[in-house]
Amino acid sequence: MTRSLMLDPLADNQQRVTNPANAGQPATPTGAASWPLVSIIIPHWRGQKILQRSLASLRRCSYRPVEILLIDNGCDDGSVQRAQQEFPEIRVLAIGKNIGFAGGCNFGLQNAAGTYALLFNDDAEATPDFLEPLVEMMESDPQIAACQPKIRSLEFPEKFDYAGANGGFLDVFGFPFCRGRIFMTLEDDHSQYDEACELFWATGACCLLRMSALQQVGLLDVAFFAHMEEIDLNWRLHLAGYRIVSAPASIVRHQAGSTLHPDTPYKIYLNHRNSLIMMIKNYSVRTLLWVLPGRLLLDAVAFWYRMLHLDFRRAFAIVRAGLHVLRNWRSIRSRRRESQKHRRLSDEAIMPRIYRRSIVWDYFVAGRKLFSMLPLSSSLKSQLPHPRPALAKNE
């Protein structure tokens, strides 16, 4: 069944919930009445096999109540129609064209009825009990706005996945990295990062979001189209005084690069462009005065590295990213004003959550290829106490 999209984003979300079974979901199991409703949002463009696998894994999940919102992002290969036939419990929100990951997620969030919303990639695969640890973590502290599971590679199950690994961090120049993945180096999962900890960002491949926090800071920035929009959202949540954490007891598998390979010129363009915009939007002017020149220097080094290796397409992608920022400065400045409007914490208060060194230098020059090799500050090493069991156990 295809639902028309609601025009009132996020208004009275929790009040719209009556009975989760009315949304086409299985009845809530006995003893689970205290679990809050989770809206699972899956943006989809193409790929029947990956979508079938993803939905089948969610059907096996033990957590209830949930609603599954499949966002038809201009799908043209028949995979959405096939999913409706095989998984009648899902709701389909049809957009009619591909408006990107951010736009697709926002359509889902605008229609979500849950206390929490789970962003879930169509190329991800859930384990049966992955949702309970995420919800327990969120319920343990109302200041936690986002929570991420441990994400392993679907193709290489012993390794962390590229998209998020075991939680996201950010260096001072806007380059992201993860517990278990720095640039293209994926670590094996030997339970070395199994303690919950504070994060800077939770991956859009799979993360649980508090709807009331989104009502305060807004949704994903659709102008990003794809890549780093979740980091930008998490940064805005930090500015508003919220926390982002990991829940490694929750495990999800993900097929990285099924939509866009990490080293394509277009993805390099998106990453460089969106990273620059994200910094301009969320840093204070005072911080930008010393951080931005360093970032532009690193981009120049990356450009000449590509040129010296005759990799002209990827070199031009970096230039194109900078030109986009210059040409669209007025609209970026407007988006910056919107981000700063929700600021409750200064950059000085947020800096302990940011890696104060260059991950580019540490990885490519100092040879620190593993997260455990980084000279992290005590604030970045901090682990969380185990969340109290806040919910009745599903039977």
C-alpha positions as CSV (number, residue, x, y, z in Angstrom):
1,M,0.0,0.0,0.0
2,T,1.4,3.4,-0.9
3,R,0.8,6.2,1.5
4,S,0.8,9.9,0.5
5,L,3.3,12.0,2.4
6,M,2.3,14.2,5.3
7,L,3.0,17.9,5.0
8,D,3.5,18.5,8.7
9,P,7.0,17.3,9.5
10,L,7.5,15.7,13.0
11,A,4.4,17.5,14.5
12,D,2.9,15.5,17.3
13,N,4.7,12.3,16.3
14,Q,4.1,10.3,19.5
15,Q,0.5,11.4,19.7
16,R,-0.2,9.8,16.3
17,V,0.5,6.4,17.7
18,T,-2.6,4.4,18.7
19,N,-1.9,0.7,18.2
20,P,1.2,-0.4,16.3
21,A,-0.7,-3.3,14.8
22,N,-2.8,-0.7,12.9
23,A,0.3,0.2,10.9
24,G,0.4,-3.3,9.5
25,Q,2.7,-4.7,12.1
26,P,2.6,-7.9,14.1
27,A,0.9,-7.7,17.4
28,T,3.1,-6.7,20.3
29,P,4.3,-9.8,22.2
30,T,3.2,-10.5,25.7
31,G,5.3,-8.7,28.3
32,A,6.6,-6.1,25.8
33,A,4.0,-3.4,26.4
34,S,6.6,-1.0,27.8
35,W,8.8,-1.0,24.8
36,P,8.5,2.3,22.8
37,L,7.5,2.2,19.1
38,V,10.5,2.3,16.7
39,S,10.0,3.6,13.2
40,I,12.5,1.8,10.8
41,I,13.2,4.0,7.8
42,I,14.7,2.4,4.6
43,P,15.5,4.7,1.7
44,H,15.6,2.7,-1.6
45,W,16.5,3.5,-5.2
46,R,17.5,0.3,-6.9
47,G,18.5,-3.3,-6.1
48,Q,16.0,-6.1,-5.6
49,K,18.4,-8.6,-4.0
50,I,19.7,-6.3,-1.3
51,L,16.3,-5.0,-0.4
52,Q,14.8,-8.5,-0.1
53,R,17.7,-9.5,2.2
54,S,17.3,-6.4,4.3
55,L,13.6,-6.8,4.8
56,A,13.9,-10.5,5.5
57,S,16.4,-9.8,8.3
58,L,14.1,-7.2,9.8
59,R,11.2,-9.6,9.8
60,R,13.2,-11.9,12.0
61,C,13.9,-9.2,14.6
62,S,12.6,-9.9,18.1
63,Y,11.8,-6.3,19.0
64,R,8.2,-5.0,19.0
65,P,6.5,-2.7,18.4
66,V,8.0,-1.4,15.1
67,E,6.8,0.1,11.9
68,I,8.8,-0.3,8.7
69,L,8.7,2.6,6.3
70,L,10.2,1.8,2.8
71,I,11.0,5.1,1.0
72,D,10.5,4.6,-2.8
73,N,13.2,7.0,-3.9
74,G,12.3,6.9,-7.6
75,C,12.8,3.2,-7.9
76,D,12.6,2.0,-11.5
77,D,13.6,-1.7,-11.3
78,G,10.4,-3.2,-9.8
79,S,12.1,-4.0,-6.4
80,V,9.6,-1.9,-4.4
81,Q,6.6,-3.7,-5.9
82,R,8.2,-7.1,-5.3
83,A,8.8,-6.1,-1.7
84,Q,5.2,-5.0,-1.2
85,Q,4.1,-8.4,-2.3
86,E,6.5,-10.4,-0.1
87,F,6.4,-8.1,2.9
88,P,2.8,-6.8,3.3
89,E,3.6,-5.5,6.8
90,I,5.7,-2.6,5.4
91,R,4.5,0.9,4.5
92,V,5.7,2.4,1.2
93,L,6.2,6.1,0.9
94,A,6.5,6.9,-2.8
95,I,8.5,10.1,-3.8
96,G,8.5,9.7,-7.6
97,K,12.2,10.6,-8.1
98,N,15.6,10.1,-6.5
99,I,16.1,13.0,-4.1
100,G,19.1,11.3,-2.4
101,F,19.7,9.6,0.9
102,A,19.1,12.7,3.0
103,G,15.8,13.6,1.2
104,G,14.6,10.0,1.4
105,C,15.3,9.7,5.1
106,N,13.6,13.1,5.7
107,F,10.4,11.9,4.0
108,G,10.4,8.9,6.3
109,L,11.1,10.9,9.4
110,Q,8.2,13.2,8.5
111,N,5.9,10.2,8.5
112,A,7.4,8.3,11.4
113,A,5.1,7.6,14.4
114,G,7.7,6.3,16.8
115,T,9.4,7.6,19.8
116,Y,12.6,6.6,18.1
117,A,13.5,6.4,14.4
118,L,16.0,3.9,13.0
119,L,17.8,4.9,9.8
120,F,18.6,1.6,8.0
121,N,20.3,1.2,4.7
122,D,18.7,-1.1,2.1
123,D,22.0,-3.0,1.9
124,A,22.2,-3.7,5.6
125,E,21.3,-6.9,7.4
126,A,20.0,-7.0,11.0
127,T,20.7,-9.6,13.6
128,P,17.5,-10.8,15.4
129,D,18.2,-9.0,18.7
130,F,19.9,-5.9,17.4
131,L,17.3,-3.3,18.4
132,E,17.0,-4.1,22.1
133,P,20.5,-2.8,23.1
134,L,20.0,0.4,21.1
135,V,16.6,1.2,22.7
136,E,18.0,0.4,26.2
137,M,20.9,2.8,25.6
138,M,18.5,5.5,24.5
139,E,16.2,5.0,27.4
140,S,19.0,5.2,29.9
141,D,19.6,8.9,29.3
142,P,17.2,11.5,27.7
143,Q,20.3,13.5,26.6
144,I,21.4,10.7,24.2
145,A,20.1,11.7,20.8
146,A,21.7,9.0,18.6
147,C,23.0,5.6,19.1
148,Q,24.9,3.3,16.8
149,P,25.4,-0.5,16.7
150,K,28.6,-2.4,15.9
151,I,28.6,-2.7,12.1
152,R,30.4,-5.6,10.5
153,S,31.1,-6.2,6.8
154,L,28.6,-8.5,5.1
155,E,31.2,-9.7,2.6
156,F,34.0,-10.2,5.1
157,P,32.2,-11.1,8.4
158,E,35.4,-11.0,10.5
159,K,36.0,-7.3,9.6
160,F,34.3,-4.1,10.6
161,D,32.4,-2.4,7.9
162,Y,33.5,0.8,6.1
163,A,30.3,2.7,6.8
164,G,30.5,3.3,10.5
165,A,32.4,0.3,11.9
166,N,32.1,0.6,15.7
167,G,31.3,4.3,15.9
168,G,32.3,7.5,14.3
169,F,34.8,10.2,15.2
170,L,35.9,13.5,13.5
171,D,39.3,15.2,13.4
172,V,39.6,18.9,13.8
173,F,39.9,19.4,10.0
174,G,36.6,17.7,9.3
175,F,37.9,14.2,8.2
176,P,35.8,11.4,9.7
177,F,37.1,8.0,10.9
178,C,35.8,5.2,13.0
179,R,36.6,2.7,15.8
180,G,37.7,-0.1,13.5
181,R,38.1,1.8,10.2
182,I,40.5,4.6,9.3
183,F,40.3,5.6,5.6
184,M,40.5,2.3,3.7
185,T,42.0,0.2,6.5
186,L,39.3,-2.1,8.0
187,E,40.2,-3.9,11.2
188,D,39.2,-7.4,12.2
189,D,36.7,-7.5,15.0
190,H,38.3,-9.2,18.0
191,S,36.0,-7.6,20.5
192,Q,38.6,-4.9,21.1
193,Y,36.0,-2.2,20.9
194,D,33.1,-3.9,22.7
195,E,32.7,-1.3,25.4
196,A,30.1,1.4,24.8
197,C,31.6,4.9,24.4
198,E,30.9,8.5,23.5
199,L,31.0,9.1,19.7
200,F,31.0,12.2,17.6
201,W,28.7,10.7,14.9
202,A,26.6,7.6,14.4
203,T,26.4,6.3,10.9
204,G,23.4,6.7,8.6
205,A,23.8,3.0,7.6
206,C,22.2,2.1,10.9
207,C,21.5,4.5,13.8
208,L,18.7,5.1,16.2
209,L,17.5,8.7,16.6
210,R,15.4,10.4,19.3
211,M,12.5,12.1,17.5
212,S,12.1,14.8,20.1
213,A,15.8,15.8,19.6
214,L,15.1,16.1,15.8
215,Q,12.2,18.3,16.5
216,Q,14.6,20.7,18.1
217,V,17.5,20.7,15.7
218,G,15.8,19.7,12.4
219,L,16.3,16.9,10.0
220,L,19.1,15.9,7.6
221,D,20.4,18.6,5.2
222,V,19.0,17.6,1.9
223,A,21.5,19.8,0.0
224,F,24.1,17.3,0.9
225,F,22.3,14.7,-1.3
226,A,24.4,11.9,0.0
227,H,27.4,11.3,2.3
228,M,28.2,13.1,5.6
229,E,24.7,14.3,6.1
230,E,24.4,12.2,9.2
231,I,27.7,13.7,10.6
232,D,26.3,17.2,10.0
233,L,23.1,16.2,11.9
234,N,25.1,14.7,14.8
235,W,27.2,17.9,15.0
236,R,24.0,19.9,15.3
237,L,22.9,17.6,18.1
238,H,26.2,18.2,19.9
239,L,25.7,22.0,19.5
240,A,22.3,21.6,21.1
241,G,23.8,19.7,24.1
242,Y,22.9,16.2,23.2
243,R,25.2,13.1,23.4
244,I,26.0,10.5,20.7
245,V,27.0,7.0,21.9
246,S,27.7,3.5,20.7
247,A,26.0,0.2,21.7
248,P,28.4,-2.6,20.6
249,A,26.1,-5.3,22.0
250,S,23.9,-4.5,18.9
251,I,25.3,-6.0,15.7
252,V,24.4,-5.2,12.1
253,R,26.0,-6.3,8.9
254,H,26.4,-4.0,5.9
255,Q,27.5,-4.3,2.3
256,A,29.6,-1.2,1.9
257,G,29.8,0.5,-1.5
258,S,26.7,-1.2,-3.0
259,T,25.4,2.2,-4.0
260,L,28.6,4.1,-4.7
261,H,32.1,2.8,-4.3
262,P,34.3,4.8,-1.8
263,D,36.9,5.8,-4.4
264,T,34.8,6.9,-7.3
265,P,35.4,10.5,-8.4
266,Y,31.7,11.4,-7.6
267,K,32.0,10.2,-4.1
268,I,35.3,12.0,-3.6
269,Y,33.6,15.1,-4.8
270,L,30.6,14.6,-2.4
271,N,32.9,13.9,0.6
272,H,35.1,16.9,0.0
273,R,32.2,19.2,-0.7
274,N,30.0,18.1,2.1
275,S,32.9,18.1,4.6
276,L,33.7,21.7,3.8
277,I,30.1,22.8,4.1
278,M,29.7,20.9,7.3
279,M,32.6,22.7,8.9
280,I,31.4,26.1,7.7
281,K,27.9,25.4,9.1
282,N,28.9,24.1,12.5
283,Y,32.2,25.7,13.7
284,S,32.2,29.2,15.2
285,V,33.8,31.9,13.2
286,R,36.6,32.1,15.6
287,T,37.4,28.4,15.2
288,L,37.0,28.6,11.4
289,L,39.7,31.3,11.2
290,W,42.4,28.7,12.2
291,V,40.9,25.4,11.1
292,L,39.7,26.2,7.6
293,P,43.2,27.3,6.2
294,G,44.6,24.0,7.5
295,R,41.8,22.1,5.8
296,L,42.3,23.8,2.5
297,L,46.0,23.0,2.7
298,L,45.2,19.3,3.1
299,D,42.9,19.5,0.1
300,A,45.7,21.1,-1.9
301,V,48.0,18.3,-0.9
302,A,45.4,15.7,-1.9
303,F,44.9,17.5,-5.3
304,W,48.6,17.5,-6.2
305,Y,49.0,13.9,-5.0
306,R,46.3,12.9,-7.5
307,M,47.9,15.1,-10.2
308,L,51.3,13.6,-9.8
309,H,49.8,10.1,-10.1
310,L,48.0,11.3,-13.3
311,D,44.7,10.7,-11.6
312,F,43.0,13.7,-13.2
313,R,39.4,12.8,-12.7
314,R,39.8,12.4,-8.9
315,A,42.0,15.6,-8.7
316,F,39.3,17.5,-10.5
317,A,36.7,16.2,-8.1
318,I,38.5,17.9,-5.3
319,V,38.7,21.2,-7.2
320,R,35.0,20.9,-8.1
321,A,34.1,20.5,-4.4
322,G,35.9,23.8,-3.6
323,L,34.3,25.6,-6.5
324,H,30.9,24.5,-5.4
325,V,31.4,26.1,-2.0
326,L,32.5,29.3,-3.6
327,R,29.6,29.4,-6.0
328,N,27.0,28.6,-3.4
329,W,28.4,30.7,-0.5
330,R,25.2,32.6,0.0
331,S,23.0,29.5,0.5
332,I,25.7,27.9,2.7
333,R,25.8,31.0,4.9
334,S,22.0,30.7,5.2
335,R,22.3,27.1,6.3
336,R,25.0,28.1,8.7
337,R,22.6,30.6,10.4
338,E,20.1,27.8,10.8
339,S,22.6,25.5,12.4
340,Q,23.9,28.1,14.8
341,K,20.4,29.0,15.9
342,H,20.2,25.8,18.0
343,R,23.7,26.2,19.6
344,R,23.7,25.7,23.3
345,L,27.4,24.7,23.7
346,S,30.5,26.6,22.7
347,D,33.2,25.1,20.5
348,E,35.4,24.9,23.6
349,A,32.8,22.7,25.2
350,I,32.5,20.5,22.1
351,M,36.3,20.2,21.3
352,P,36.9,17.4,23.8
353,R,34.6,15.3,21.6
354,I,36.8,16.1,18.5
355,Y,40.1,14.5,17.6
356,R,42.4,17.6,17.9
357,R,45.0,16.2,15.5
358,S,45.0,15.5,11.8
359,I,43.9,12.0,11.0
360,V,45.4,12.5,7.5
361,W,48.9,13.1,9.0
362,D,48.6,10.3,11.5
363,Y,47.5,7.8,8.9
364,F,49.5,8.6,5.8
365,V,52.7,10.1,7.4
366,A,52.9,8.7,11.0
367,G,51.6,5.2,9.9
368,R,48.9,4.9,12.5
369,K,46.6,2.7,10.6
370,L,44.5,1.3,13.5
371,F,42.2,3.2,15.9
372,S,44.0,1.7,18.9
373,M,47.3,3.3,17.6
374,L,46.0,6.9,17.8
375,P,47.1,9.2,20.6
376,L,43.5,9.8,21.8
377,S,42.7,12.3,24.6
378,S,41.2,11.0,27.8
379,S,37.8,12.4,26.8
380,L,37.8,10.4,23.5
381,K,38.9,7.2,25.4
382,S,36.0,7.5,27.9
383,Q,33.8,4.5,28.1
384,L,30.2,4.4,29.2
385,P,28.8,2.5,32.2
386,H,26.6,-0.3,31.0
387,P,23.0,1.0,30.5
388,R,20.6,0.1,33.1
389,P,17.9,-2.3,31.9
390,A,15.2,0.3,31.4
391,L,12.6,-1.9,29.6
392,A,10.7,-5.0,30.2
393,K,12.3,-8.0,28.7
394,N,10.7,-9.4,25.5
395,E,9.5,-12.9,26.0
